[in-house]
């Protein structure tokens, strides 16, 4: 069977609109959000679970490797084809149905191709929302495959916590459809199989539909920027805030001065909120919020936040050097501009690490101390989610740095950072970006033999054919 | 090798205190919390993961079946030996170490033999708690194996949501120890293997240590009993409460009039909170709570609750017929007495069902209508967790009912209830009690062939030897 025969069959399964083979139309699917430029044999764009199943079955039987692609916003080369031109991309971008809201159960059943922003727009009238807050705008299937967390993890958890059910197509010769689409919140009648497909980059099956938990949307919010008295007092500040505010606290984000300055430089419309414009070395964004409607006689949240900060401020051992309560849209605009700002500083080498909450600042301090010796002329521009232990540890080198022409430089840098983060601190080398070609080496290095054996066995049982960009 | 040789080796591994073989000392371990009377070959009581591993390895090599037992508070025959006298019980009751609190990370690493109440007592000073609220007092390993939910699921979720890491011993010839004891909140570097051991009744491995998420303990609470205007307005009432209160709402429990009357009859010290003592057909317990410290000028929670109920009451289509705000300890005392009260009404046939939240009352109404025809002279004494869809659907027959001497009667009744609950309503036949000998038949009946194949494969890969009372 020749390749054009395959294309013909796939066109028959998917219809004309469902299969892209024009070189110019494939580029967007072949190009990653930040890295990667691959070459695809074709782009399959199924509109239903049945079509996904038919495509997968055909490709498995004919030895055609598939790379599932959702919003293609990932940063670890998990959703783009390699350079061979032999892999097909299976895009979820047309798989946006069904959309079934169950208001009483606070759940929605949605197609895996629906974008996060579209889901929340559709939900607006209901007073509910899907509580994953991200800079990017992924589609649901990719969110499941990477188990994204984001900036409100502290309050609402990750995609795993908010996923009740999935429909999954396995990469076997039948294109088996696993119906795990329960909308039940409590159900302990065996293995919770959907967990296997969450955070595993699509290697064990393609998510086509999700049943998601929804939360009452926040209706009152207050935010502040805090300057800790010293890095080692950040944990104390976090504990003090949680102690005073309990589940009011919906974000506790860390931002390095370097990242803040980069954002302010790159987005001139941002207001510099600091006295005399002097950006501190490290800033914390806190948000408190209520999903309840505000009631007469109730203290406004801004006042609550100011009162709590005042009490912390007056302590003898106050972990706080300064604080700026300000409008949420301004403060979040700064936070959400960090990623773009950092990208424009130079060549970016990004890490998505996580730690126990008490270890984050210790890790950052150690890096500040040791990096200049080990790898000089690198600017550390970290920011992240101290409330859940996540750090987007960004390293920037000058655009014309000759080291970047050395293919070993970046890998050596990664090895060095991961050695400290994973081996010395017990941290994770992929907090919420999951796995892809880009960090395969580190999966291989840091995964114990016994776990690799189990993963390979599970892979053979579920999707024996190659699927995605990770080798489990 | 004779049996006494086995006993000798196990004694060598575990020490004298670690192995129980006296018939009189074994009874407590052979007897279930509500059902079951088995006969054990021995009771092994290891104090460490290493001892568990050694015992398991020896037993697997010598073909001795083990039943892991934690607090032995389960209701599905998941933790007691069968009647053969050939199975050993592996009790976690001495495996209470370690206990390592990480205040900043809000996590604790604890031995699987620690009791829930002991954990929360130890935590009191820290202001944190492990937020699973149950009538029973299980040990942690069993809570993981059944993925218990309880009365505050609505706010805090189940054991799965609150488990960050596990240490597990597999039933293979090596007694392999899987170290999944990460304390990270975000970590997506492959399959989240701990999920396989949560809610699967110990069949895939024995949990010996847990790393758990802790939450700020509630410091303000208000409760009320609500009488819905009609059963079909209960969902409306739930939505109205969530809409007004957001994440303040920490419990929304349903109680049938029959169950409430049984509790009031059985525990004379309980106050009857209803006007003229007339217990309504159906009552809802709501709790709102805050983990934040109360601040000056802040409205007390009782007043918040009264205000919200007042606003619902004044609606033209008010879903509320009556409401009684009362002290939390009194109202929870009534709620927690339901289980004991119902047990004393006669012979109890208990179901642990779950539904989508909007289906619960429809299911209960249908049962009320059809049960008298299908199975006369049965009293329905349900109560449960409407906020998360769980229903403890209790059926009571008279103590001297001759039908109970017919071994097929109970099974026929179960089949009939499950047919409606699972097939007609898409519900679960085990919401939070997980699986055991008692509901094996229904696992076999309701688990799709494809899922059974995967489960059997995973069983062979992890713990190929028999472990526990469920056949996956």
Interface residues (C-beta under 8 A of the other chain):
Chain A: X102 X103 X104 X105 X106 X107 X127 X146 X147 X149 X153 X157 X158 X160 X161 X176 X178 X179 X182 X183 X184 X185 X186 X187 X188 X189 X190 X191 X192 X193 X195 X196 X198 X199 X200 X204 X215 X216 X218 X219 X235 X238 X239 X242 X243 X244 X245 X246 X247 X248 X290 X291 X292 X293 X295 X297 X298 X299 X304 X307 X354 X355 X356 X357 X358 X385 X388 X389 X390 X426 X427 X428 X429 X430 X431 X432 X433 X434 X435 X439 X442 X443 X446 X447 X448 X450 X451 X453 X454 X455 X457 X458 X461 X462 X472
Chain B: X102 X103 X104 X105 X106 X107 X127 X146 X147 X149 X153 X157 X158 X160 X161 X176 X178 X179 X182 X183 X184 X185 X186 X187 X188 X189 X190 X191 X192 X193 X195 X196 X198 X199 X200 X204 X215 X216 X218 X219 X235 X238 X239 X242 X243 X244 X245 X246 X247 X248 X290 X291 X292 X293 X295 X297 X298 X299 X304 X307 X354 X355 X356 X357 X358 X385 X388 X389 X390 X426 X427 X428 X429 X430 X431 X432 X433 X434 X435 X442 X443 X446 X447 X448 X450 X451 X453 X454 X455 X457 X458 X461 X462 X472
